[in-house]
Amino acid sequence: MRILTLLILSGWLFAANAEEVVRSPAGAASFPTQQGVYLYKQWKYEYIIEKPGTRSETRIGKLYLEGKEIKGDVGELLQENFGHFIYFGAAGYNQGWLNTLTYDRPVFSDDGGVSEAARPLLDSKRENKE
């Protein structure tokens, strides 16, 4: 019986990894977020890393609620049970709803505020009205 349970669980884990979909517990999409798709109740978070480790690395975060994509204003904060995100606009190397910047830098500091890496980036995006 244990072997049968183990085989069933391994098949389920393989299927989940093949689709890159994570049925997320609370706090699953928090720093550092791994590339993939996270599902939590009516929420879906897609986290994409293009050209990882290169000078043109790009991070894109898309949030959906009940199948509808959520857009925000640059600097807008969204706190949900499965993660905290700040909106970085639709252009540049950091786009959409993120909690992890390029090169795995955090958006939030240890005290929960905006990190030193994210603050100047957000200020620049606000000035340029991306």
N, C-alpha and C positions, 0 to 999 in steps of 0.2 A: 504494500500500500504506500509506503514512504517513497519507493522508487517511482511509482506512478504519479504521485503528487509532485515529486521533483521534476519529472519529465514534463508534466503539464505546466508547471511554473516556469521552467526554462524555455519552453515554447512561447509562453506569453511574454516573457522578457525579451526574447529574440524578436518577436513581432513588434513590440513597442519600440525597440531600438531601430528596427528596419524603417519604421515610419517616422522616427525622430519625434514622437509625440509622448509627452510625459503627463500622466494623470497626476496632477500636483497636489500634495498636501499643503496646508497653510505654510507660508514662508518659502516655498520651493523656488520661486523666481526672484530670489534676492541675491545680492552680490556674493561672489562673482557668478553671474549668469552664464551658463553654457549655451552654445548655439542650439536651437531647436524650437519646438512648439510646446507650450505649456498650457494645460487645460485645468481650470479650477471652477467648478460649478458653472455659472453662465459666462465666465471669462475665458478668453483665449489670448495668449501672448506669443507672438512670433519674434524670435531673436535671431538675426542674421549677421554673420561676420563675413565680409568680403575681403579677399586678399590678406588673410591673417598674417601678422608679423612683418608686413612690408611697410614702406613709407606711405603707401596709399591705402592702408587698412581702413575699412569703413564698417561702422556698427549701425544697425538699423533695428529699431524696436517698434512693433506694431501691436496695438491692443484692440481687442474686439469684445463687445458686450452683446450677447445674444445675436452673434453673427454680424453685427454692424461695427465697422471700424470707428474708433474713437480718435478724433483729432483734438489738438490742444493749442494753447498759446505758448510761445517760448517761455520757459521758466515755470510753467504750471506744474504743480505737484499733485500726484495721484497716489493715495495710500489705500491699498487693498490687502485683504488677508494673505494673498500669495506673493506680494511684493510691493515695494515703494518705487515710484518712477518719477522722473522729471521729463517734460517734453522739450526736445532740442530742435524743433523745426524740421523742414523737409529737405534741407540741403546741407552739404558739408560732409565731413568724415564721421560725425555723430548725428544721427537722424532719428526722429520719432521719440518714443517713450523708452528711456534708458535708466539703468542703475549701474551700468558698467560702461566706461568710456573705452576708446581705442587703447590698445596695449594693456588691457585689464586694469585700468585705473578706476577707482570707485567714484561714483557720482556723489555719494553721501559720506560724510566724515563719521568717525566713531561716535560722536555725540548726536548724530542724526541730522546735522545741518548739511548744507551744500559743501562739498569738498573743495580744497584749494585748486584742484585740477579743473573742476567743473565751473567754478565761479567766473573766471575771466572768459571762458568759452560762452557761457550764457550771456554775459554782459555784451560781448562782441556781436552775438546773434541778435540780441534786442536792438542794438544800435543800427545794425544792417537790416533789421525787420525781415528776417528770412521766414 
